Amino acid sequence: MAKRDYYEVLGIEKNAEPDQVKSSYRKLALKYHPDRNPDDSDAEAAFKEASEAYEVLSDAEKRSNYDRFGHAGLEGNFGSGGFQWSDFSHATDFDDLFGDFFGNVFGGGRRSRGPSGPPKGRDLRISLKLSLEEITEGVEKKISLQRMKSCEVCDGGGAAPGSTPQTCQTCGGVGQVQQVSRSFFGQQVTVGACPTCHGEGRTVSDPCRECAGEGRVRDKTTITVRIPAGVSTGNYIPLRGQGDAGPRGGPAGDVLVFIEEEEHDTYTREGNDVIFRLPISISQAALGYEAQVPTLHGDVKMKIPEATQTGRVFRLRGKGIPDVDGRGIGDQLVEVLVWTPTQLTSEERRLFAELDEIHQQRADSEGKSFLDRMLEAFS
C-alpha cells in the first residue's frame, strides 16, 4: 500500500514551522497512543504512521530530502518494516511519552503512577556493517559488547547480603512528593520525584560492597542478532532487555543495532533493485552475443541482441534484493556499456579502416550522412 503524504498525516501545511509539526504530532500521539487504545490495531497503525511522519518532518535533513524527492528521497535511511519508524520504545508508558508535553496548569500536574521504582538501564547503540550479499540473504551476527549486568552478590537490589532496602520515609514508598503553592490563579499542586530516594520509593542503608549499592556491575558479553534480508542503512533492530541493567533492580535497557551497508565494488543499490554495468566490445554490440552476467543470486546467461547501443538497460526479474517486509524481491538492471579499444594494433587499425569505408559507401548509397545514421540509431 502506498504511503500517505507525511504533511497530510500530521494535518499541516508544507511550510509549517517546527513547533507546528511538534504540536500536531502531540495531538495525534495523545489520541492514538497504545496505552489509551489497548488491543486496537487501527489506533496502533495510526500511531506508527504519525510517529514515522514526525521522525521525518522534525529532522531538517530528512525533511529537505522528503520535500525534494518524496518518499523516494528517504531510501536508505528510512522506510517501513519495523526497523525505521520511531516506535518510542523508551516511552511505552503513556506518562513517559507525554510527561514533557504537558506541564502543570492551574493546579493540575501530570498524573501520578504510584511508586516510580528504580530507573531503567541505558539503551546501547551499535553500528553493524553488512555487505550487499549479507543483506540479500539475511544473516546471523554475533556482537561483543560491554554492558552493566545485575550484581550477583546482592541480586541487583543494591543492599548488602543479610540486609534489605527500606521503604523511603520521606515519600512513604510512593517515589513522588507533592508541593502546594498559591499564585494569582489560585492553589497549584506540583508532583515531582522524591528528593530522598530519587523516585525509587526505597533507600539502602547498608550498600552491597561488590557494586557499591548500585545493584549492577560492568560485564563483557556476546549477543546474537538475526538480520532479516532486505535491510538498508538507517534501519535498526531493537533487542529488548539486552542493554544496561537498571540500577538497584531497575529494568534493563535495549540494544539498538543500526545497519550500515558497505559500498559494493560491482553493484549499485537503488531501493530493492541493483544496477550492474556490463562492458561489451563494439563487435559484440553490433553482432549480439550471449553474456554471462553475475548477480547476487548467482551467474545467469543473458542474450544481448544485435545492434545494441551503449546505455541500453536490460532487466533481470527477481535478481535484486528482497523487500524487508517480505513483499517480493527487486530486479537487477544491466546497463550495457560499449567499450572502445585503445592502443590499436596495425591489424586492428586496418580492419577498422575497412569497416569505416564500408559504412561510408553505404551511407552515400542511401543518401544519408554518418550523423544521420547515428541519430537514427539513438532515436
PyMOL commands that set and color helices and strands:
alter all, ss='L'
color gray80, all
select helices_A, chain A and resi 6-10+18-32+41-57+60-74+89-91+94-98+132-137+247-249+282-287+346-366+370-378
alter helices_A, ss='H'
color red, helices_A
select strands_A, chain A and resi 124-130+139-150+166-167+176-183+186-193+202-203+216-227+236-239+255-261+268-270+273-281+289-293+300-304+313-316+332-339
alter strands_A, ss='S'
color yellow, strands_A
deselect
rebuild
show_as cartoon
